[in-house]
Amino acid sequence: MSRKPPYPFVTGRVERAGLAASVASVGEACRDAFAEYAQANGVPSGELSRWALFAIALLEATGSSRFPVTDSDLRRMRDAASAAAAVSRTQVPDKAAIALAAAFAEAEGLCSETPGAAAAQTSRRFLFGDADPQ
């Protein structure tokens, strides 16, 4: 017999409203950073576009949703943002790529730090471990 968690949603109604606003805000920052990256560097690679657009779509859909954000939603957003950040870190490290990686890292952090998310996994900031000060 599977047992349902006592609190299937992340937080109460007031906190959910704040979380939705935060998710929408970070989604907008990711969308803007992606647009600036594309403007500065041309059409992004297929892998970068795929992960970035997927993460942005999840963030925007969840941030504007009338429904409560679940732990599963947060894990899905975190994983997509983490993948987008990782791919953006493999691009030529110009100002736009650094801003893009930072925007997706912020989204990943928001989804990882939300109470109840059980999303403690974090990504590396750079492709090479010795360049990562964490």
TORTI-163748 format. One line per field, with one value per residue: residue number from 1; residue in three letters; x, y, z of N, C-alpha, C in turn. Coordinates in nm, 2 decimals, padded with zeros to 4 digits. Layout:
N
pos c(NUM:...)
code c(ALA:...)
n.east c(X:...)
n.north c(Y:...)
n.up c(Z:...)
ca.east c(X:...)
ca.north c(Y:...)
ca.up c(Z:...)
c.east c(X:...)
c.north c(Y:...)
c.up c(Z:...)
This chain:
134
pos c(1:2:3:4:5:6:7:8:9:10:11:12:13:14:15:16:17:18:19:20:21:22:23:24:25:26:27:28:29:30:31:32:33:34:35:36:37:38:39:40:41:42:43:44:45:46:47:48:49:50:51:52:53:54:55:56:57:58:59:60:61:62:63:64:65:66:67:68:69:70:71:72:73:74:75:76:77:78:79:80:81:82:83:84:85:86:87:88:89:90:91:92:93:94:95:96:97:98:99:100:101:102:103:104:105:106:107:108:109:110:111:112:113:114:115:116:117:118:119:120:121:122:123:124:125:126:127:128:129:130:131:132:133:134)
code c(MET:SER:ARG:LYS:PRO:PRO:TYR:PRO:PHE:VAL:THR:GLY:ARG:VAL:GLU:ARG:ALA:GLY:LEU:ALA:ALA:SER:VAL:ALA:SER:VAL:GLY:GLU:ALA:CYS:ARG:ASP:ALA:PHE:ALA:GLU:TYR:ALA:GLN:ALA:ASN:GLY:VAL:PRO:SER:GLY:GLU:LEU:SER:ARG:TRP:ALA:LEU:PHE:ALA:ILE:ALA:LEU:LEU:GLU:ALA:THR:GLY:SER:SER:ARG:PHE:PRO:VAL:THR:ASP:SER:ASP:LEU:ARG:ARG:MET:ARG:ASP:ALA:ALA:SER:ALA:ALA:ALA:ALA:VAL:SER:ARG:THR:GLN:VAL:PRO:ASP:LYS:ALA:ALA:ILE:ALA:LEU:ALA:ALA:ALA:PHE:ALA:GLU:ALA:GLU:GLY:LEU:CYS:SER:GLU:THR:PRO:GLY:ALA:ALA:ALA:ALA:GLN:THR:SER:ARG:ARG:PHE:LEU:PHE:GLY:ASP:ALA:ASP:PRO:GLN)
n.east c(00.08:00.07:00.17:00.04:00.20:00.17:00.15:00.08:00.14:00.36:00.36:00.15:-00.15:-00.10:00.19:00.22:00.12:00.32:00.54:00.46:00.47:00.75:00.85:00.74:00.88:01.15:01.13:01.08:01.32:01.49:01.39:01.44:01.72:01.78:01.69:01.85:02.10:02.06:02.03:02.29:02.46:02.35:02.14:02.09:02.25:02.11:02.08:02.11:01.89:01.68:01.68:01.68:01.44:01.25:01.28:01.21:00.94:00.83:00.87:00.73:00.47:00.41:00.44:00.23:00.01:-00.30:-00.32:-00.19:00.16:00.34:00.57:00.67:00.64:00.83:01.07:01.08:01.10:01.34:01.53:01.51:01.60:01.85:01.97:01.96:02.13:02.37:02.42:02.44:02.67:02.87:02.90:03.07:03.23:03.10:02.96:02.68:02.64:02.73:02.54:02.31:02.36:02.37:02.10:01.96:02.07:01.98:01.71:01.72:01.82:01.61:01.41:01.53:01.56:01.31:01.09:01.01:01.05:01.24:01.47:01.75:01.97:02.24:02.39:02.70:02.89:03.07:03.20:03.45:03.57:03.78:03.75:03.54:03.44:03.28)
n.north c(-00.12:00.21:00.51:00.83:01.15:01.37:01.63:01.72:01.94:02.21:02.44:02.65:02.84:03.12:03.12:02.97:03.15:03.35:03.19:03.12:03.37:03.42:03.21:03.28:03.52:03.44:03.28:03.47:03.62:03.42:03.38:03.64:03.65:03.44:03.54:03.77:03.63:03.49:03.71:03.82:03.62:03.48:03.22:02.98:02.67:02.35:02.18:02.36:02.53:02.36:02.27:02.52:02.64:02.45:02.46:02.73:02.73:02.55:02.70:02.93:02.83:02.71:02.92:03.09:02.95:02.85:02.65:02.47:02.45:02.16:01.93:01.76:01.92:02.12:01.97:01.89:02.14:02.22:02.03:02.07:02.34:02.31:02.15:02.33:02.53:02.39:02.33:02.58:02.67:02.55:02.70:02.95:03.16:03.44:03.76:03.73:03.46:03.39:03.54:03.40:03.14:03.21:03.30:03.06:02.91:03.05:02.99:02.71:02.71:02.83:02.64:02.43:02.52:02.55:02.49:02.16:02.05:01.85:01.86:01.87:01.84:01.98:02.17:02.18:02.48:02.52:02.37:02.23:02.08:02.19:02.46:02.54:02.71:02.62)
n.up c(00.00:-00.10:00.05:00.08:00.07:00.36:00.29:00.00:-00.16:-00.21:-00.04:00.17:00.07:00.05:00.04:-00.19:-00.38:-00.37:-00.45:-00.72:-00.84:-00.81:-00.97:-01.21:-01.25:-01.26:-01.48:-01.68:-01.67:-01.77:-02.03:-02.14:-02.12:-02.29:-02.53:-02.56:-02.58:-02.83:-03.00:-02.98:-03.06:-03.28:-03.42:-03.17:-03.08:-03.15:-02.92:-02.71:-02.76:-02.74:-02.46:-02.33:-02.42:-02.34:-02.06:-02.02:-02.10:-01.92:-01.68:-01.73:-01.77:-01.53:-01.35:-01.42:-01.36:-01.23:-01.06:-00.78:-00.71:-00.74:-00.57:-00.77:-01.00:-00.94:-00.93:-01.20:-01.33:-01.22:-01.31:-01.59:-01.61:-01.50:-01.70:-01.91:-01.82:-01.80:-02.07:-02.17:-02.05:-02.20:-02.42:-02.61:-02.39:-02.37:-02.28:-02.30:-02.30:-02.04:-01.89:-01.96:-01.86:-01.59:-01.55:-01.58:-01.38:-01.16:-01.18:-01.14:-00.88:-00.74:-00.76:-00.63:-00.37:-00.26:00.00:00.08:-00.16:-00.20:-00.36:-00.36:-00.52:-00.70:-00.97:-01.15:-01.19:-01.40:-01.70:-01.65:-01.36:-01.20:-01.24:-01.11:-00.83:-00.62)
ca.east c(00.00:00.15:00.12:00.04:00.26:00.07:00.13:00.11:00.18:00.48:00.33:00.01:-00.21:-00.02:00.32:00.21:00.11:00.46:00.62:00.42:00.53:00.89:00.87:00.72:00.99:01.27:01.11:01.09:01.46:01.55:01.35:01.51:01.86:01.79:01.67:01.98:02.20:02.03:02.06:02.43:02.53:02.27:02.06:02.16:02.26:01.98:02.07:02.08:01.76:01.58:01.67:01.64:01.30:01.17:01.28:01.13:00.80:00.78:00.87:00.61:00.34:00.39:00.43:00.10:-00.09:-00.40:-00.31:-00.08:00.29:00.38:00.71:00.70:00.66:00.96:01.18:01.08:01.16:01.48:01.60:01.52:01.68:01.99:02.02:01.98:02.25:02.49:02.45:02.49:02.81:02.96:02.91:03.18:03.19:03.09:02.88:02.55:02.64:02.74:02.41:02.22:02.39:02.33:01.96:01.91:02.12:01.89:01.59:01.75:01.83:01.47:01.33:01.59:01.55:01.18:01.06:00.93:01.08:01.33:01.54:01.88:02.08:02.28:02.47:02.83:02.88:03.15:03.23:03.56:03.55:03.87:03.71:03.42:03.48:03.20)
ca.north c(00.00:00.33:00.61:00.96:01.24:01.44:01.76:01.70:02.06:02.27:02.53:02.70:02.92:03.25:03.10:02.93:03.27:03.40:03.10:03.13:03.50:03.40:03.12:03.36:03.62:03.38:03.24:03.59:03.65:03.32:03.42:03.76:03.61:03.36:03.63:03.84:03.54:03.47:03.84:03.85:03.50:03.41:03.10:02.89:02.53:02.27:02.13:02.47:02.58:02.26:02.27:02.65:02.67:02.36:02.52:02.85:02.69:02.50:02.80:03.02:02.76:02.69:03.05:03.16:02.85:02.87:02.53:02.46:02.39:02.04:01.89:01.70:02.03:02.18:01.88:01.89:02.27:02.22:01.94:02.14:02.46:02.26:02.11:02.45:02.60:02.31:02.34:02.72:02.68:02.49:02.79:03.05:03.24:03.58:03.82:03.68:03.32:03.40:03.58:03.29:03.04:03.26:03.30:02.92:02.87:03.11:02.91:02.59:02.74:02.86:02.51:02.34:02.57:02.57:02.39:02.04:02.01:01.74:01.88:01.92:01.82:02.11:02.15:02.25:02.60:02.52:02.24:02.17:02.09:02.28:02.60:02.56:02.74:02.56)
ca.up c(00.00:-00.10:00.14:00.03:00.17:00.43:00.23:-00.14:-00.23:-00.15:00.07:00.18:-00.04:00.04:-00.01:-00.33:-00.47:-00.38:-00.53:-00.86:-00.88:-00.82:-01.08:-01.33:-01.26:-01.31:-01.62:-01.77:-01.68:-01.86:-02.16:-02.18:-02.14:-02.41:-02.65:-02.58:-02.63:-02.97:-03.07:-02.98:-03.12:-03.38:-03.38:-03.08:-03.12:-03.13:-02.79:-02.62:-02.79:-02.69:-02.32:-02.28:-02.45:-02.26:-01.92:-02.02:-02.12:-01.79:-01.58:-01.76:-01.75:-01.38:-01.29:-01.45:-01.34:-01.11:-00.98:-00.69:-00.76:-00.66:-00.57:-00.90:-01.09:-00.91:-00.98:-01.35:-01.37:-01.18:-01.41:-01.72:-01.59:-01.48:-01.83:-02.00:-01.76:-01.83:-02.21:-02.20:-02.00:-02.30:-02.53:-02.60:-02.27:-02.38:-02.18:-02.32:-02.25:-01.89:-01.84:-01.99:-01.76:-01.46:-01.54:-01.56:-01.25:-01.07:-01.18:-01.07:-00.73:-00.68:-00.76:-00.54:-00.24:-00.21:00.10:00.04:-00.30:-00.20:-00.48:-00.31:-00.62:-00.77:-01.09:-01.15:-01.26:-01.52:-01.76:-01.59:-01.22:-01.13:-01.26:-01.03:-00.70:-00.52)
c.east c(00.09:00.09:00.14:00.11:00.15:00.05:00.17:00.16:00.29:00.45:00.18:-00.03:-00.13:00.12:00.32:00.20:00.25:00.55:00.59:00.48:00.68:00.93:00.85:00.83:01.11:01.26:01.12:01.24:01.53:01.51:01.42:01.66:01.88:01.78:01.79:02.09:02.18:02.06:02.21:02.51:02.46:02.19:02.14:02.16:02.13:01.97:02.04:01.94:01.65:01.57:01.62:01.49:01.21:01.17:01.20:00.98:00.75:00.77:00.75:00.48:00.31:00.37:00.30:-00.01:-00.18:-00.39:-00.19:00.04:00.32:00.53:00.76:00.73:00.80:01.08:01.19:01.14:01.31:01.57:01.62:01.61:01.83:02.05:02.05:02.11:02.37:02.52:02.50:02.63:02.91:02.98:03.03:03.14:03.20:02.99:02.73:02.54:02.65:02.61:02.31:02.24:02.35:02.18:01.90:01.96:02.03:01.76:01.60:01.75:01.69:01.40:01.40:01.58:01.41:01.14:00.97:00.96:01.17:01.42:01.68:01.99:02.11:02.37:02.60:02.82:02.96:03.17:03.34:03.56:03.65:03.85:03.59:03.46:03.39:03.26)
c.north c(00.12:00.44:00.75:01.05:01.33:01.58:01.75:01.82:02.13:02.35:02.57:02.80:03.05:03.23:03.05:03.05:03.34:03.32:03.11:03.26:03.49:03.32:03.20:03.46:03.56:03.32:03.35:03.63:03.55:03.35:03.54:03.73:03.53:03.45:03.72:03.76:03.52:03.60:03.86:03.74:03.43:03.30:03.01:02.75:02.46:02.23:02.25:02.52:02.48:02.27:02.41:02.67:02.58:02.42:02.64:02.82:02.64:02.61:02.90:02.96:02.75:02.82:03.12:03.06:02.89:02.76:02.53:02.40:02.27:02.02:01.84:01.82:02.10:02.10:01.89:02.03:02.27:02.14:02.01:02.26:02.42:02.22:02.23:02.52:02.52:02.33:02.48:02.74:02.62:02.58:02.88:03.14:03.39:03.63:03.76:03.54:03.31:03.44:03.47:03.18:03.08:03.26:03.16:02.87:02.92:03.03:02.78:02.60:02.76:02.73:02.42:02.39:02.58:02.46:02.28:01.99:01.88:01.74:01.94:01.91:01.96:02.08:02.21:02.38:02.60:02.38:02.16:02.19:02.19:02.43:02.64:02.59:02.68:02.45)
c.up c(00.00:-00.01:00.08:00.12:00.23:00.36:00.08:-00.22:-00.15:-00.02:00.08:00.07:-00.06:-00.01:-00.15:-00.42:-00.48:-00.47:-00.68:-00.91:-00.90:-00.94:-01.21:-01.36:-01.32:-01.45:-01.72:-01.78:-01.77:-02.00:-02.22:-02.21:-02.26:-02.54:-02.67:-02.63:-02.78:-03.05:-03.08:-03.06:-03.24:-03.33:-03.29:-03.13:-03.08:-02.98:-02.69:-02.64:-02.72:-02.54:-02.27:-02.31:-02.37:-02.11:-01.92:-02.02:-01.98:-01.68:-01.60:-01.73:-01.60:-01.31:-01.31:-01.42:-01.22:-01.02:-00.89:-00.75:-00.67:-00.66:-00.70:-01.00:-01.06:-00.95:-01.13:-01.39:-01.33:-01.27:-01.54:-01.71:-01.57:-01.61:-01.92:-01.95:-01.80:-01.98:-02.24:-02.15:-02.10:-02.42:-02.51:-02.49:-02.29:-02.28:-02.18:-02.27:-02.10:-01.83:-01.85:-01.88:-01.62:-01.44:-01.51:-01.43:-01.14:-01.06:-01.11:-00.92:-00.67:-00.66:-00.66:-00.39:-00.18:-00.11:00.05:-00.09:-00.31:-00.32:-00.45:-00.41:-00.69:-00.88:-01.07:-01.23:-01.39:-01.57:-01.69:-01.44:-01.15:-01.15:-01.18:-00.88:-00.59:-00.44)
